[in-house]
Amino acid sequence: MKKIVLATLLATGLMAADNANYFGINVGNAKLKVDASGSGINDSATTDGTQYTAVLGHYYGDTGRISAAYTYIKHDAGVDNSDAFSVAYDFILPVVENRFSLYAGPVVGYTEYKESNLDLSGFHYGAQAGAIVRVIDKIELEAGYRYLEETGKDTFGGATIKANNVQMWYVGANIRF
C-alpha cells in the first residue's frame, strides 16, 4: 500500500512539475487596416504603430498554454486611445526538447480604439503563431505574428468607418514561475 501511495505522489509531482505559470512582455509593430464606405466613398487606410503587450499565462506540459494579454498600441498620429485585452490558447510543438518550440492558436478579445470623433471599439478574433526559445530553465525568448479580425465600426460624415484587421509582429521575453 505504501508503494502505491508513494508512486501516486511521485507521478502527481512529476506531472505538476511540467505545468508552469508565466509572465511575458513583448514589443513590436502593429498595423490597423480601416475601411470607409458610403456617401461616394469607398476607401481603405492603414495606420502604423508600436505595440507593447503584457501577458500572464499557464503552460500545460510542453504541448499547450493559455494566456490573457493586455496590449497598448501607440499609433503614429491622431489616435486618442488604442488598447486591447485578449485571451489565447496555443498548441505547442516541441522541436528541440526543453529548448525550442513552435506554437499556433486562436485569439479572442476586445479592442478599444478611439479618435477625437470616431470610436472603432469592438470584439476581435484571430490567430497567432511563433517560436519560443528557452534560454535557461525559467527564462525564454519569444517571437511571433498575430492576426486579428476587428468588429468595431462607427459613422462619420455620412460614411461608415470599419476597423478591418490588426496585424502584429512581436518579440519578447517570458519568465516561468
WONOR-V437952 format. One record per residue. PHI is phi in degrees with one decimal (NA if undefined). D_CENTER is the distance of its C-alpha to the mean C-alpha in whole Angstrom. Layout:
phi->{PHI & PHI}
d_center->{D_CENTER & D_CENTER}
//
This chain:
phi->{NA & -62.8 & -65.5 & -66.0 & -63.6 & -63.0 & -64.0 & -63.7 & -62.9 & -64.6 & -63.7 & -64.3 & -64.1 & -68.9 & -65.2 & -67.1 & -66.3 & -73.5 & -84.2 & -152.8 & -83.0 & -149.2 & -125.9 & -135.5 & -130.6 & -140.4 & -140.5 & 178.9 & -99.6 & -131.0 & -121.2 & -106.3 & -100.0 & -122.6 & -110.8 & -124.2 & -148.3 & 109.7 & 51.0 & 76.1 & -109.9 & -150.7 & -143.9 & -127.7 & -142.8 & -126.0 & -109.2 & -108.2 & -163.9 & -106.1 & -108.9 & -124.7 & -129.5 & -112.9 & -125.6 & -126.9 & -152.8 & -142.6 & -86.7 & -107.6 & 62.9 & -112.7 & -120.6 & -166.0 & -155.0 & -123.4 & -150.0 & -121.2 & -135.0 & -112.8 & -120.8 & -109.5 & -113.7 & -98.4 & -79.7 & -61.5 & -163.6 & 78.5 & -108.4 & -78.2 & -151.0 & -149.5 & -148.2 & -149.0 & -120.7 & -134.1 & -123.0 & -138.5 & -127.1 & -112.0 & -87.2 & -110.0 & -114.5 & -68.2 & -97.2 & -119.8 & -50.1 & 60.4 & -131.0 & -141.6 & -139.0 & -107.6 & -142.9 & -160.2 & 178.8 & -79.7 & -135.1 & -136.1 & 172.3 & -133.9 & -111.7 & -109.3 & -137.5 & -132.7 & -113.5 & -55.2 & -118.2 & -141.9 & -128.8 & -104.7 & -68.6 & 173.7 & -74.1 & -133.7 & -151.7 & 173.1 & -148.3 & -138.4 & -152.6 & 179.9 & -134.9 & -124.4 & -119.3 & -83.5 & -78.7 & -135.3 & -49.9 & -107.5 & -122.8 & -137.6 & -103.7 & -139.1 & -140.3 & -166.8 & -134.4 & -126.2 & -120.9 & -126.4 & -81.8 & -103.9 & -114.1 & -71.2 & -152.4 & -155.2 & -115.2 & -151.8 & 59.7 & 81.2 & -109.4 & -94.2 & -107.0 & -126.8 & -73.1 & -88.9 & -157.7 & -125.3 & -120.8 & -129.9 & -106.6 & -149.1 & -134.9 & -173.4 & -135.9 & -121.8 & -118.4 & -87.1 & -144.6}
d_center->{47 & 46 & 45 & 43 & 41 & 41 & 39 & 37 & 36 & 35 & 33 & 31 & 30 & 29 & 27 & 25 & 25 & 23 & 20 & 19 & 16 & 14 & 13 & 11 & 11 & 10 & 11 & 12 & 13 & 12 & 14 & 15 & 18 & 20 & 23 & 26 & 29 & 33 & 36 & 36 & 33 & 30 & 28 & 25 & 23 & 20 & 19 & 17 & 16 & 14 & 11 & 10 & 8 & 9 & 8 & 11 & 11 & 14 & 15 & 18 & 20 & 19 & 18 & 15 & 12 & 11 & 8 & 8 & 6 & 8 & 8 & 11 & 12 & 16 & 18 & 21 & 23 & 24 & 21 & 22 & 18 & 15 & 12 & 9 & 9 & 6 & 7 & 7 & 9 & 10 & 14 & 15 & 18 & 20 & 22 & 24 & 24 & 22 & 22 & 19 & 17 & 15 & 12 & 11 & 10 & 9 & 7 & 9 & 9 & 12 & 12 & 15 & 17 & 20 & 23 & 27 & 28 & 25 & 22 & 19 & 17 & 16 & 14 & 11 & 10 & 9 & 8 & 7 & 9 & 11 & 13 & 14 & 17 & 19 & 21 & 23 & 23 & 21 & 19 & 16 & 15 & 12 & 11 & 9 & 9 & 6 & 9 & 9 & 13 & 14 & 17 & 18 & 22 & 25 & 28 & 30 & 33 & 34 & 31 & 28 & 25 & 21 & 18 & 17 & 14 & 11 & 11 & 9 & 10 & 9 & 11 & 12 & 13 & 13 & 16 & 17 & 20}
//
